[in-house]
Amino acid sequence: MSLEEQNMEQYWPFAVFLGVVAGFVIGLIFSRRNLNSLRSELDQQKAELNRQVNDSMETRELQARTEAERDALKEQLRQIQDDRESLKETFQALSAEQFEKNRKQFLDHAEQRLSVSEAKHVTELDKRHESIEKQFISVKEQMDRFQEQHQKIEKTRTESFSSLSEQVKQLAEQTVQVGAEARSLSTALKGSSQTRGRWGEMALENICEMAGMTEHCDFVRQDQDGNDKRPDLVVNMPGKGKIPLDAKVPFADYDRAMEATDPDERQSHFEAHGKTVRRTMLDLAKRDYPAVVGGKVDFTVMFIPIESVAAAAFAAQPDLQEEAMKNKILIATPVTLIALLKTVALYWQQEQLAENAHKIWEESSQLHDRLKTFTEHLGKVGTNLNKALNAYNSAVGSYQGRVLPKARSIESLTSKTGSKDTLQDLSVIDGAVRGLDIESHAFDRVPADDDQE
C-alpha cells in the first residue's frame, strides 16, 4: 500500500464527517429559507384573511385553514429544530470519534518516531561510551605507569632511608665506642700535656678511620714538626679545599672539678676549666692554620676528644662557641667531628660519582668516534662489495652469453658431454649489499661541557 493510499485511508472517515456536516449545514440553510418564505407567505395570507374576515364565511374557513397550515408549519419548524439537534449530536459524536482516532494515530506515529530516535541515541551513546572507555583506559595506563614510577621512587627513597638509618646506627655505635674508650683512658689523661696530645692524635686517627676518611686526611705528628706550626690533621676536600684540625685536651681543671667534693670548689674548677678552653681557642686562632695549609676553607677545627670536657667548658662559658666562630674556630667533639667527616666523605662520594660519570662520558665519546669511523669503513666495504657483485654478475652474463655456448659446441665435438670435464653453469647473484642508514642514526658526537662553553 502506497503512502497516498495510507493517507486516504487515514483521512476517509474525516472526509465522511465533513460531508455529513456540509449536508447538515446546507439542509439547515435551505430549511431556514423555506421557513422564512413560509412565514412571509403566512403573513401575507393572514393579512389577506384579516381583510376578508368580515366579508364571508369563506374568509373564516380560509383563516382556519391558514391557522392549520401555520400549525403545520410550526410542527415542521419544530421537526427541523429536532433534526438540527440530532445532527448536532451526530456531529459531536463524529468529531469525538475522529479526534480519538487521530489522537491514536498521532500517538502511534510519535511512539514509532520516538523508538527510532531512541535507538539512534542509544547507538550514539554506545559510541560515546566506547570512546570514553578508550580514553579512560589510556588514562588508566598512564596512572599505572605513574604508580609504577611512584613505587620505584618510593623504593629508592626507602632504600636510601634504610642506608641513612644504618649509617646513623653505625654513627651511634661508633660514638658509644669512642665514649667508652675516652672513659677508659681518663686515667692516662691525668699525665703530662704531651701524653694528652698524643692521645688526642690517636683519637683523631680512630675517628678518621671510622668515618672512612683516612685516604683524604693528612696527619702531622708532633715529633715531625717540633715548632708546632702545622695542625695535627688536614682534611682534604673536593675542589682543593683543606680543613685544618688540631686536637686539644684541656683536662687538668676538669679532672680537679670531678674529684672535688665541695660544690663551690667544683664550680670554681669548672669555671677555670672554661677559661682554659677559651684561652686555648684564642691561642689556636692566632696560629691562622688556614693560611698555613692553604685551600678555600677559612676556619680551623679545635677537636676536644671527650664529650664531657667540652660540655663542661660550654656550661662554664655559655658564649664560648659563639666567640669561637667569630675567631673562625669550630669547637668539635667526637660526635660532631664524625658528622663533619661523614659529610666530607659524602662530598668525596659525589666527586667520585661525577668523575666516574665524566670518565663514562669520555669513554662513550671515544666509542662514538670509533663507531663513526667503523661505519665509514664498513660503508666503503659495502660499496666495494656492490661493485664486486656487479662485476661478477657482468662476468657471469658474458660467460653464459659468449663463452659457454662455444664451449658446449667444443664439448659436443670432443665427446666430453656428461663427463667431469664439462664446464659448469654459473648463476647470477641477485640482490645487493644492505647499506648503513647513517643519516637516520646520527653519529654526531655529543658536545662536552667544555665544548659548549
GIRAVEN-V704182 format. One record per residue. OMEGA is omega in whole degrees, 0 to 359 (* if undefined). BURIAL is b if it has 16 or more other C-alpha atoms within 10 Angstrom, else e. Layout:
omega:OMEGA burial:BURIAL
omega:OMEGA burial:BURIAL
This chain:
omega:183 burial:e
omega:181 burial:e
omega:179 burial:e
omega:179 burial:e
omega:178 burial:e
omega:179 burial:e
omega:177 burial:e
omega:181 burial:e
omega:181 burial:e
omega:185 burial:e
omega:179 burial:e
omega:178 burial:e
omega:180 burial:e
omega:177 burial:b
omega:178 burial:e
omega:181 burial:e
omega:178 burial:b
omega:179 burial:e
omega:179 burial:e
omega:180 burial:b
omega:180 burial:b
omega:179 burial:e
omega:180 burial:e
omega:181 burial:b
omega:180 burial:e
omega:179 burial:e
omega:180 burial:e
omega:179 burial:b
omega:179 burial:e
omega:180 burial:e
omega:179 burial:b
omega:179 burial:e
omega:179 burial:e
omega:182 burial:e
omega:179 burial:b
omega:179 burial:e
omega:180 burial:e
omega:179 burial:e
omega:179 burial:e
omega:180 burial:e
omega:180 burial:e
omega:180 burial:b
omega:179 burial:e
omega:180 burial:e
omega:180 burial:e
omega:178 burial:b
omega:179 burial:e
omega:179 burial:e
omega:179 burial:b
omega:179 burial:e
omega:184 burial:e
omega:188 burial:b
omega:183 burial:b
omega:185 burial:e
omega:186 burial:e
omega:179 burial:e
omega:181 burial:e
omega:178 burial:e
omega:178 burial:b
omega:179 burial:b
omega:179 burial:e
omega:178 burial:b
omega:179 burial:b
omega:178 burial:e
omega:180 burial:e
omega:179 burial:b
omega:180 burial:e
omega:179 burial:e
omega:179 burial:e
omega:177 burial:b
omega:179 burial:e
omega:178 burial:e
omega:177 burial:b
omega:179 burial:e
omega:177 burial:e
omega:178 burial:e
omega:178 burial:b
omega:180 burial:e
omega:178 burial:e
omega:179 burial:b
omega:177 burial:e
omega:178 burial:e
omega:179 burial:e
omega:179 burial:b
omega:179 burial:e
omega:178 burial:e
omega:179 burial:b
omega:178 burial:e
omega:178 burial:e
omega:179 burial:e
omega:179 burial:b
omega:180 burial:e
omega:179 burial:e
omega:179 burial:b
omega:179 burial:e
omega:180 burial:e
omega:180 burial:e
omega:178 burial:b
omega:179 burial:e
omega:179 burial:e
omega:178 burial:e
omega:179 burial:e
omega:179 burial:e
omega:178 burial:e
omega:179 burial:e
omega:180 burial:e
omega:178 burial:e
omega:180 burial:e
omega:179 burial:e
omega:179 burial:e
omega:178 burial:e
omega:179 burial:e
omega:179 burial:e
omega:179 burial:e
omega:179 burial:e
omega:180 burial:e
omega:179 burial:e
omega:178 burial:e
omega:179 burial:e
omega:180 burial:e
omega:178 burial:e
omega:178 burial:e
omega:179 burial:e
omega:178 burial:e
omega:177 burial:e
omega:179 burial:e
omega:179 burial:e
omega:178 burial:e
omega:178 burial:e
omega:178 burial:e
omega:179 burial:e
omega:179 burial:e
omega:177 burial:e
omega:178 burial:e
omega:179 burial:e
omega:178 burial:e
omega:178 burial:e
omega:178 burial:e
omega:180 burial:e
omega:177 burial:e
omega:177 burial:e
omega:178 burial:e
omega:177 burial:e
omega:178 burial:e
omega:178 burial:e
omega:178 burial:e
omega:178 burial:e
omega:178 burial:e
omega:178 burial:e
omega:178 burial:e
omega:177 burial:e
omega:179 burial:e
omega:179 burial:e
omega:178 burial:e
omega:178 burial:e
omega:179 burial:e
omega:180 burial:e
omega:179 burial:e
omega:179 burial:e
omega:179 burial:e
omega:178 burial:e
omega:178 burial:e
omega:178 burial:e
omega:178 burial:e
omega:179 burial:e
omega:178 burial:e
omega:177 burial:e
omega:178 burial:e
omega:177 burial:e
omega:179 burial:e
omega:178 burial:b
omega:178 burial:e
omega:179 burial:e
omega:178 burial:b
omega:177 burial:b
omega:179 burial:e
omega:179 burial:e
omega:179 burial:b
omega:179 burial:b
omega:179 burial:e
omega:179 burial:e
omega:179 burial:b
omega:180 burial:e
omega:181 burial:e
omega:181 burial:e
omega:179 burial:e
omega:180 burial:e
omega:182 burial:e
omega:179 burial:b
omega:180 burial:e
omega:184 burial:e
omega:178 burial:e
omega:178 burial:e
omega:178 burial:e
omega:179 burial:e
omega:178 burial:b
omega:178 burial:b
omega:179 burial:b
omega:177 burial:b
omega:177 burial:b
omega:178 burial:b
omega:177 burial:e
omega:177 burial:b
omega:180 burial:b
omega:180 burial:b
omega:181 burial:e
omega:177 burial:b
omega:179 burial:b
omega:178 burial:e
omega:181 burial:b
omega:181 burial:b
omega:184 burial:e
omega:184 burial:b
omega:183 burial:e
omega:180 burial:e
omega:181 burial:b
omega:177 burial:b
omega:181 burial:b
omega:176 burial:b
omega:180 burial:b
omega:177 burial:e
omega:181 burial:b
omega:177 burial:e
omega:183 burial:e
omega:187 burial:e
omega:182 burial:e
omega:172 burial:e
omega:179 burial:e
omega:180 burial:e
omega:180 burial:b
omega:180 burial:b
omega:186 burial:b
omega:173 burial:b
omega:179 burial:b
omega:180 burial:b
omega:180 burial:b
omega:175 burial:b
omega:180 burial:e
omega:176 burial:e
omega:174 burial:e
omega:181 burial:e
omega:178 burial:b
omega:176 burial:b
omega:184 burial:b
omega:182 burial:b
omega:181 burial:b
omega:178 burial:b
omega:181 burial:b
omega:176 burial:b
omega:193 burial:b
omega:191 burial:b
omega:182 burial:b
omega:178 burial:b
omega:180 burial:b
omega:178 burial:b
omega:179 burial:b
omega:180 burial:b
omega:181 burial:e
omega:181 burial:e
omega:178 burial:e
omega:179 burial:e
omega:182 burial:e
omega:180 burial:e
omega:179 burial:e
omega:179 burial:e
omega:180 burial:b
omega:178 burial:e
omega:178 burial:b
omega:178 burial:b
omega:177 burial:b
omega:177 burial:b
omega:178 burial:b
omega:178 burial:b
omega:178 burial:b
omega:179 burial:b
omega:178 burial:b
omega:179 burial:b
omega:179 burial:b
omega:179 burial:e
omega:179 burial:e
omega:180 burial:b
omega:177 burial:b
omega:179 burial:e
omega:179 burial:b
omega:180 burial:b
omega:183 burial:e
omega:175 burial:e
omega:180 burial:b
omega:178 burial:b
omega:178 burial:b
omega:181 burial:e
omega:185 burial:e
omega:184 burial:b
omega:180 burial:e
omega:187 burial:b
omega:181 burial:e
omega:184 burial:b
omega:177 burial:b
omega:179 burial:b
omega:178 burial:b
omega:175 burial:b
omega:187 burial:b
omega:172 burial:b
omega:190 burial:b
omega:180 burial:b
omega:183 burial:b
omega:184 burial:b
omega:178 burial:e
omega:178 burial:b
omega:180 burial:b
omega:179 burial:e
omega:178 burial:b
omega:178 burial:b
omega:179 burial:b
omega:180 burial:e
omega:180 burial:b
omega:185 burial:b
omega:181 burial:e
omega:184 burial:e
omega:183 burial:b
omega:179 burial:b
omega:178 burial:e
omega:178 burial:b
omega:180 burial:b
omega:177 burial:e
omega:178 burial:e
omega:178 burial:b
omega:175 burial:b
omega:176 burial:b
omega:179 burial:b
omega:185 burial:b
omega:173 burial:b
omega:179 burial:b
omega:182 burial:b
omega:182 burial:b
omega:179 burial:e
omega:177 burial:b
omega:178 burial:b
omega:179 burial:b
omega:181 burial:e
omega:176 burial:b
omega:178 burial:b
omega:178 burial:e
omega:178 burial:b
omega:176 burial:b
omega:176 burial:e
omega:179 burial:e
omega:177 burial:b
omega:177 burial:e
omega:178 burial:e
omega:179 burial:e
omega:178 burial:e
omega:179 burial:e
omega:179 burial:e
omega:178 burial:e
omega:179 burial:e
omega:179 burial:e
omega:178 burial:e
omega:178 burial:e
omega:179 burial:e
omega:180 burial:e
omega:179 burial:e
omega:179 burial:e
omega:179 burial:e
omega:178 burial:b
omega:178 burial:e
omega:178 burial:e
omega:180 burial:b
omega:179 burial:e
omega:176 burial:e
omega:179 burial:e
omega:178 burial:b
omega:180 burial:e
omega:180 burial:e
omega:176 burial:b
omega:178 burial:e
omega:181 burial:e
omega:176 burial:e
omega:177 burial:b
omega:177 burial:e
omega:179 burial:e
omega:178 burial:b
omega:179 burial:b
omega:177 burial:e
omega:177 burial:e
omega:178 burial:b
omega:179 burial:e
omega:179 burial:e
omega:178 burial:b
omega:178 burial:b
omega:179 burial:e
omega:181 burial:e
omega:177 burial:b
omega:179 burial:e
omega:178 burial:e
omega:179 burial:b
omega:178 burial:b
omega:179 burial:e
omega:183 burial:e
omega:184 burial:b
omega:187 burial:e
omega:187 burial:e
omega:188 burial:e
omega:178 burial:b
omega:178 burial:e
omega:179 burial:e
omega:178 burial:e
omega:179 burial:e
omega:178 burial:e
omega:180 burial:e
omega:179 burial:b
omega:179 burial:e
omega:183 burial:e
omega:177 burial:e
omega:178 burial:e
omega:180 burial:e
omega:178 burial:e
omega:181 burial:e
omega:180 burial:e
omega:180 burial:e
omega:181 burial:e
omega:178 burial:e
omega:181 burial:e
omega:175 burial:e
omega:176 burial:e
omega:182 burial:e
omega:175 burial:e
omega:178 burial:e
omega:179 burial:e
omega:176 burial:e
omega:181 burial:e
omega:179 burial:e
omega:181 burial:e
omega:181 burial:e
omega:177 burial:e
omega:179 burial:e
omega:185 burial:e
omega:184 burial:e
omega:182 burial:e
omega:176 burial:e
omega:189 burial:e
omega:176 burial:e
omega:178 burial:e
omega:184 burial:e
omega:177 burial:e
omega:184 burial:e
omega:177 burial:e
omega:179 burial:e
omega:179 burial:e
omega:180 burial:e
omega:181 burial:e
omega:178 burial:e
omega:* burial:e
